[in-house]
């Protein structure tokens, strides 16, 4: 039964893969330049900000080292995303990124996703999470929450680890599909009510859209089709941000609702106002994932001389600086 998928919502479009996802809306126009733009690898390497060969020497392919301003920019993006969510009333939470197998099962990543996860040896039998969603959602597993405690709104900043087994091609170059990155994640736990879950779903999507717009990054929102939907999902919306080097949009956020799929596996319950015990509903969405956001910021905000304009919301985290880097041209 653990391999039986959730039932998609009626609003989920039919389709076989991500090519059948349905665009719902766009914001901004794809960035056009009156000069020859650099991709994030060329620009960041030339500025001395990115060392992919150094990352490979340390840890193998699809690893990297961030230096100088790019490392500072990563920290600025993560802290800005976290601060925005705290300002919206989400409770910041720091959770383990090494978890037990039952935690991966409870959140729907196992069985089926074992090939994508890093596992310790048999002495510990622990797994590195690919997203803090796993730890945060499972935090109240086995508990009965009071109705006055809901909704639970959490935001977590963590390192994330993904094997990315089976991927190849242009996605594996640079920072787009890597084994380790930083991510700010939003998680909601609430009552088992379909309308309430749908309202939360649109709310967490709006939170992330607000951040992408504030950073002046063109994007689109897609309704993920059935064939591209994960086993636990009722429905998922992706934000895809414009990346000039791809000459297209690249996925940066995934907003998901699960109804009681995860909570049932985790035995995550609540007592309603009438005293009855029910299985909760869960949702989550990316607020900002470091490497893909860095690609979008650097590539969209590059200047003709090879420097990078800092989006206004990030300037307070970078001592007020408006530009990063030295002229390359």
SULCOR-V335076 format. One record per residue. N is the residue number from 1. RES is the residue in three letters. SS is DSSP state (a for helix, b for strand, c for the rest). Layout:
((N;RES;SS) (N;RES;SS))
This chain:
((1;UNK;c) (2;UNK;c) (3;UNK;c) (4;UNK;c) (5;UNK;c) (6;UNK;c) (7;UNK;c) (8;UNK;c) (9;UNK;c) (10;UNK;c) (11;UNK;c) (12;UNK;c) (13;UNK;c) (14;UNK;c) (15;UNK;c) (16;UNK;c) (17;UNK;c) (18;UNK;a) (19;UNK;a) (20;UNK;a) (21;UNK;c) (22;UNK;b) (23;UNK;b) (24;UNK;b) (25;UNK;b) (26;UNK;b) (27;UNK;b) (28;UNK;c) (29;UNK;c) (30;UNK;c) (31;UNK;c) (32;UNK;c) (33;UNK;c) (34;UNK;c) (35;UNK;c) (36;UNK;c) (37;UNK;c) (38;UNK;c) (39;UNK;c) (40;UNK;a) (41;UNK;a) (42;UNK;a) (43;UNK;a) (44;UNK;a) (45;UNK;a) (46;UNK;a) (47;UNK;c) (48;UNK;c) (49;UNK;c) (50;UNK;b) (51;UNK;b) (52;UNK;a) (53;UNK;a) (54;UNK;a) (55;UNK;a) (56;UNK;a) (57;UNK;a) (58;UNK;a) (59;UNK;a) (60;UNK;c) (61;UNK;c) (62;UNK;c) (63;UNK;c) (64;UNK;c) (65;UNK;b) (66;UNK;b) (67;UNK;c) (68;UNK;a) (69;UNK;a) (70;UNK;a) (71;UNK;a) (72;UNK;a) (73;UNK;a) (74;UNK;a) (75;UNK;a) (76;UNK;a) (77;UNK;a) (78;UNK;a) (79;UNK;a) (80;UNK;a) (81;UNK;a) (82;UNK;a) (83;UNK;a) (84;UNK;a) (85;UNK;a) (86;UNK;a) (87;UNK;a) (88;UNK;c) (89;UNK;c) (90;UNK;c) (91;UNK;b) (92;UNK;b) (93;UNK;c) (94;UNK;c) (95;UNK;c) (96;UNK;c) (97;UNK;c) (98;UNK;b) (99;UNK;b) (100;UNK;b) (101;UNK;a) (102;UNK;a) (103;UNK;a) (104;UNK;a) (105;UNK;a) (106;UNK;a) (107;UNK;c) (108;UNK;c) (109;UNK;c) (110;UNK;c) (111;UNK;c) (112;UNK;c) (113;UNK;c) (114;UNK;a) (115;UNK;a) (116;UNK;a) (117;UNK;c) (118;UNK;b) (119;UNK;b) (120;UNK;c) (121;UNK;c) (122;UNK;c) (123;UNK;c) (124;UNK;c) (125;UNK;c) (126;UNK;b) (127;UNK;b) (128;UNK;b) (129;UNK;c) (130;UNK;c) (131;UNK;c) (132;UNK;c) (133;UNK;a) (134;UNK;a) (135;UNK;a) (136;UNK;a) (137;UNK;a) (138;UNK;a) (139;UNK;c) (140;UNK;c) (141;UNK;c) (142;UNK;c) (143;UNK;c) (144;UNK;b) (145;UNK;b) (146;UNK;b) (147;UNK;a) (148;UNK;a) (149;UNK;a) (150;UNK;c) (151;UNK;c) (152;UNK;b) (153;UNK;b) (154;UNK;b) (155;UNK;b) (156;UNK;b) (157;UNK;b) (158;UNK;b) (159;UNK;b) (160;UNK;b) (161;UNK;b) (162;UNK;c) (163;UNK;c) (164;UNK;c) (165;UNK;c) (166;UNK;c) (167;UNK;c) (168;UNK;c) (169;UNK;a) (170;UNK;a) (171;UNK;a) (172;UNK;a) (173;UNK;c) (174;UNK;c) (175;UNK;c) (176;UNK;c) (177;UNK;c) (178;UNK;c) (179;UNK;c) (180;UNK;b) (181;UNK;b) (182;UNK;b) (183;UNK;b) (184;UNK;b) (185;UNK;b) (186;UNK;b) (187;UNK;b) (188;UNK;b) (189;UNK;b) (190;UNK;b) (191;UNK;c) (192;UNK;c) (193;UNK;c) (194;UNK;a) (195;UNK;a) (196;UNK;a) (197;UNK;a) (198;UNK;a) (199;UNK;a) (200;UNK;a) (201;UNK;a) (202;UNK;a) (203;UNK;a) (204;UNK;a) (205;UNK;a) (206;UNK;a) (207;UNK;a) (208;UNK;a) (209;UNK;a) (210;UNK;a) (211;UNK;a) (212;UNK;a) (213;UNK;a) (214;UNK;a) (215;UNK;c) (216;UNK;c) (217;UNK;c) (218;UNK;c) (219;UNK;b) (220;UNK;b) (221;UNK;b) (222;UNK;b) (223;UNK;b) (224;UNK;c) (225;UNK;c) (226;UNK;a) (227;UNK;a) (228;UNK;a) (229;UNK;c) (230;UNK;c) (231;UNK;c) (232;UNK;c) (233;UNK;c) (234;UNK;c) (235;UNK;b) (236;UNK;b) (237;UNK;b) (238;UNK;b) (239;UNK;b) (240;UNK;b) (241;UNK;b) (242;UNK;b) (243;UNK;b) (244;UNK;a) (245;UNK;a) (246;UNK;a) (247;UNK;c) (248;UNK;b) (249;UNK;b) (250;UNK;b) (251;UNK;b) (252;UNK;b) (253;UNK;b) (254;UNK;b) (255;UNK;b) (256;UNK;b) (257;UNK;b) (258;UNK;b) (259;UNK;b) (260;UNK;c) (261;UNK;a) (262;UNK;a) (263;UNK;a) (264;UNK;a) (265;UNK;a) (266;UNK;a) (267;UNK;c) (268;UNK;c) (269;UNK;b) (270;UNK;b) (271;UNK;b) (272;UNK;c) (273;UNK;c) (274;UNK;c) (275;UNK;c) (276;UNK;c) (277;UNK;b) (278;UNK;b) (279;UNK;b) (280;UNK;c) (281;UNK;b) (282;UNK;b) (283;UNK;b) (284;UNK;b) (285;UNK;b) (286;UNK;b) (287;UNK;b) (288;UNK;b) (289;UNK;b) (290;UNK;a) (291;UNK;a) (292;UNK;a) (293;UNK;a) (294;UNK;a) (295;UNK;a) (296;UNK;a) (297;UNK;a) (298;UNK;a) (299;UNK;a) (300;UNK;a) (301;UNK;c) (302;UNK;b) (303;UNK;c) (304;UNK;c) (305;UNK;c) (306;UNK;c) (307;UNK;c) (308;UNK;b) (309;UNK;b) (310;UNK;c) (311;UNK;c) (312;UNK;a) (313;UNK;a) (314;UNK;a) (315;UNK;a) (316;UNK;a) (317;UNK;a) (318;UNK;a) (319;UNK;c) (320;UNK;c) (321;UNK;c) (322;UNK;c) (323;UNK;b) (324;UNK;b) (325;UNK;c) (326;UNK;c) (327;UNK;c) (328;UNK;c) (329;UNK;c))
